[in-house]
Amino acid sequence: MSSTSVQTRMRRTDVDTVVESLSAMFAGDGAALRLTGLDEQAGSVGLALSFDGVDCEDCVLPPGRIREVIQARLTAEVPGFSALDLVDPREKVEVPAARTAARPGLLRVLDPTAGAVTGDPDPGPPVGALRGKRVGFRVDVLWPAWDYAVEEWARRFEEAGAVVTYWRRAQGVKGAEGQRLQAEYDAFVGGVDLIISGLGNCGSCTSWSVFDALSGLNSGLPAVVGVTEEFTLLAQTLATDRGRPGLRQIVLPHSLQTLPEEQVRKAAVDAWPTLLETLGAVL
């Protein structure tokens, strides 16, 4: 008795839904994503990124990472998807002239699995009683508003009997210095009982904030990533892409960086009860 496998045919409506969602997610940085081609039978999707509305190109997810995010979403949510042709104007890619003479920056990514992205939905352990706990704040060099928020939370953690320490991330550092900084951060994670990482307020900084929060979560610590409202979906997507969709988030206003300091501090104070509840912390 023989059996035949039936290939799932990709549907335009599924692709449109994902592209619309991704474009809305990238819009926080001013980027846009549009559909340029579709072969439902072959399962291939053509997309193009536009940066016409981007003020800070370095703030957008880097080319390799943004392609991984798009690939993962299509794989997870579009049955029958198998190949991605993505035009990212930041990439200079050598491709056969017969195929792409007028399309610099085109990369075709084939997915041999075309299966759903799986992961661990466990958000990690609760913090429990705060007294005596070592709280690790991962801050950054980009957003002074995050420092103000952290100062308000740190004061309350200390009032509850916790010990607070800090580590500041300079994102995007590569080579030997990048390896040194990562080893330093790994040691920082190893010396605390919980991690609060932020701030996700652009594509690139959200990626790094999630990455550093996941370092804590994957080490068995309670961990939460701080993001502003426009980047909650991106943070969720990035955590899911790395196999931990349950990563906790604490959400702050998107206008955080443009608010006066006193309003930023008030937003942090207002979010304090939510932060404790999210972490499963007890005063």
C-alpha positions in Angstrom: 0.0 0.0 0.0 1.5 3.3 -1.0 1.0 6.7 0.5 1.4 10.2 -1.0 2.0 13.4 0.8 -0.1 16.4 0.0 1.6 19.7 0.1 -0.3 22.5 1.9 -1.1 25.3 -0.5 -0.2 28.7 0.9 -3.1 31.2 1.1 -2.9 34.9 0.2 -5.1 35.9 3.1 -2.7 34.3 5.7 0.2 36.1 4.1 -1.6 39.4 4.1 -2.4 39.0 7.8 1.2 38.4 8.8 2.6 41.2 6.6 0.1 43.7 8.0 1.0 42.6 11.6 4.8 42.8 10.9 4.5 46.2 9.2 2.6 47.6 12.2 5.3 46.2 14.5 8.1 47.8 12.5 6.2 51.1 12.3 7.4 51.9 15.8 10.7 52.8 14.2 9.2 54.3 11.1 9.9 51.3 8.9 7.4 49.7 6.6 7.0 46.2 5.0 5.1 45.5 1.8 4.3 42.4 -0.2 6.0 42.4 -3.6 5.4 38.9 -4.8 3.5 35.7 -4.0 3.5 32.1 -5.4 0.8 30.2 -3.5 1.7 26.9 -5.2 5.5 27.1 -4.5 5.0 28.7 -1.1 7.3 31.7 -1.8 6.7 35.2 -0.5 8.4 38.4 -1.8 8.7 41.3 0.6 10.4 44.7 0.6 11.4 46.9 3.5 11.1 50.7 3.3 12.9 53.1 5.6 11.4 56.4 4.3 10.0 57.2 7.7 13.0 56.1 9.8 14.8 58.9 11.7 17.4 56.5 13.2 18.4 53.6 11.0 20.6 52.1 13.7 17.6 51.8 15.9 15.9 49.4 13.5 16.6 45.7 13.9 19.7 44.8 11.9 19.3 43.1 8.5 20.0 39.6 9.7 17.8 39.8 12.8 14.9 41.4 11.0 15.0 38.7 8.4 14.9 36.0 11.1 11.9 37.7 12.7 10.0 37.8 9.4 10.9 34.3 8.5 9.8 33.0 11.9 6.4 34.7 11.8 5.7 33.4 8.2 6.8 29.9 9.2 4.6 29.9 12.3 1.5 31.5 10.9 1.3 30.7 7.1 0.8 27.0 6.3 2.5 26.0 3.1 5.2 28.8 3.4 8.6 27.6 2.2 10.7 30.5 0.9 11.2 34.2 1.5 12.6 36.8 -1.0 13.3 39.9 1.1 14.6 43.2 -0.2 16.4 45.2 2.5 18.0 48.3 1.1 20.7 48.2 3.9 22.0 44.9 2.5 24.5 44.7 -0.4 24.0 41.2 -1.8 25.6 39.7 -4.8 22.9 37.9 -6.7 22.7 36.4 -10.3 22.0 39.3 -12.7 19.5 37.2 -14.6 17.3 37.0 -11.5 17.7 40.3 -9.8 19.4 42.8 -12.1 17.1 45.6 -10.9 16.7 44.3 -7.3 19.8 44.9 -5.1 19.5 43.7 -1.6 17.4 40.7 -2.4 17.9 37.6 -0.3 16.0 34.3 -0.8 15.7 32.3 2.4 14.4 28.7 2.1 12.7 27.0 5.0 13.0 23.2 4.6 10.8 22.6 7.7 7.9 24.9 7.2 6.7 23.9 10.6 5.3 25.9 13.5 7.7 27.6 15.9 7.6 25.9 19.2 8.9 27.1 22.5 8.7 27.0 26.3 5.7 29.1 27.5 7.0 29.0 31.2 7.5 32.6 32.4 10.0 31.4 34.9 9.8 31.1 38.7 8.2 33.7 40.9 10.4 36.0 43.0 8.5 35.4 46.2 9.6 37.4 49.3 11.8 40.3 48.4 13.8 40.6 51.6 17.4 39.6 51.0 16.9 39.1 47.3 19.5 40.5 44.9 17.8 42.6 42.2 19.7 43.0 39.0 18.8 46.0 36.8 20.1 45.8 33.2 20.1 49.4 32.0 21.4 50.9 28.7 23.2 53.8 27.3 20.3 55.0 25.2 17.3 56.0 27.3 17.7 58.3 30.3 14.0 57.8 31.0 14.6 54.2 31.8 17.2 55.3 34.4 14.5 57.4 36.1 12.1 54.5 36.2 14.7 52.2 37.5 15.6 54.7 40.3 12.0 54.7 41.5 11.7 50.9 41.5 15.2 50.5 43.1 14.2 52.7 46.0 11.1 50.5 46.6 13.0 47.3 46.3 15.5 48.5 48.9 12.7 49.6 51.2 11.4 46.0 51.0 14.8 44.7 52.1 16.3 43.7 48.7 19.8 44.5 47.5 20.0 46.4 44.1 22.8 46.2 41.6 23.1 47.6 38.0 24.8 46.7 34.7 24.8 49.0 31.7 24.6 47.7 28.2 26.3 49.4 25.2 24.5 47.5 22.5 26.0 46.4 19.2 29.6 46.1 20.4 31.3 43.2 18.5 34.6 41.4 18.4 36.8 41.0 21.4 35.2 43.9 23.3 31.8 42.5 22.7 32.8 39.1 24.0 34.3 40.8 27.1 31.2 42.7 27.8 29.0 39.6 27.3 31.2 37.7 29.8 30.8 40.6 32.2 27.1 40.5 31.8 26.9 36.7 32.3 28.8 37.2 35.5 26.4 39.9 36.6 23.4 37.5 35.9 25.2 34.8 38.0 25.3 37.2 41.0 21.6 38.2 41.2 18.3 36.6 42.1 16.2 38.3 39.4 16.7 40.4 36.2 14.9 43.5 35.1 16.1 44.4 31.6 15.3 47.4 29.5 14.4 49.5 27.7 12.7 48.3 24.6 11.9 51.5 22.9 13.2 50.9 19.4 13.7 47.8 17.3 17.4 47.3 18.1 17.2 48.2 21.8 14.2 45.9 22.1 16.2 43.0 20.6 19.0 43.6 23.1 16.7 44.1 26.0 14.9 40.8 25.3 18.2 39.0 24.7 19.6 40.1 28.1 16.3 39.3 29.9 16.4 35.8 28.3 19.9 35.3 29.7 18.4 35.5 33.1 15.3 33.5 32.3 17.4 30.7 30.7 19.5 30.6 33.8 16.5 29.8 35.9 15.9 33.3 37.3 12.7 35.4 37.4 13.1 37.9 34.6 11.1 40.7 33.0 11.8 43.0 30.1 10.7 46.6 30.2 9.2 47.9 26.9 7.1 50.8 25.8 3.7 50.2 24.3 4.7 50.4 20.7 7.2 47.5 21.1 5.3 44.9 23.1 4.5 42.8 20.0 8.1 43.0 18.8 9.4 41.9 22.2 6.9 39.0 22.2 8.0 38.0 18.7 11.7 38.1 19.6 11.2 36.1 22.8 9.1 33.5 20.9 11.7 33.3 18.1 14.3 32.4 20.8 12.1 29.7 22.2 10.7 31.5 25.3 7.3 33.0 24.5 6.5 33.2 28.2 9.0 36.0 28.9 7.4 38.5 31.2 7.0 42.2 30.2 6.5 45.4 32.1 4.9 48.0 29.8 5.5 51.8 30.0 4.1 54.6 27.9 5.6 54.9 24.4 6.1 58.7 25.0 8.3 57.9 28.0 11.5 59.4 26.5 9.8 62.6 25.6 8.0 63.2 28.9 9.3 65.5 31.6 11.3 63.6 34.3 8.6 64.0 36.9 6.0 62.4 34.6 8.4 59.5 33.8 8.9 58.9 37.5 5.1 59.0 38.1 4.6 56.4 35.3 7.2 54.2 37.0 5.5 54.6 40.4 2.1 53.8 38.8 3.6 50.6 37.3 5.2 49.4 40.5 2.3 47.2 41.6 2.1 45.7 38.2 5.9 45.0 38.2 5.5 43.2 41.6 2.6 41.2 40.3 4.3 40.3 37.0 7.4 39.0 38.9 5.4 37.2 41.5 7.1 39.3 44.2 5.9 39.7 47.8 6.7 42.7 49.9 
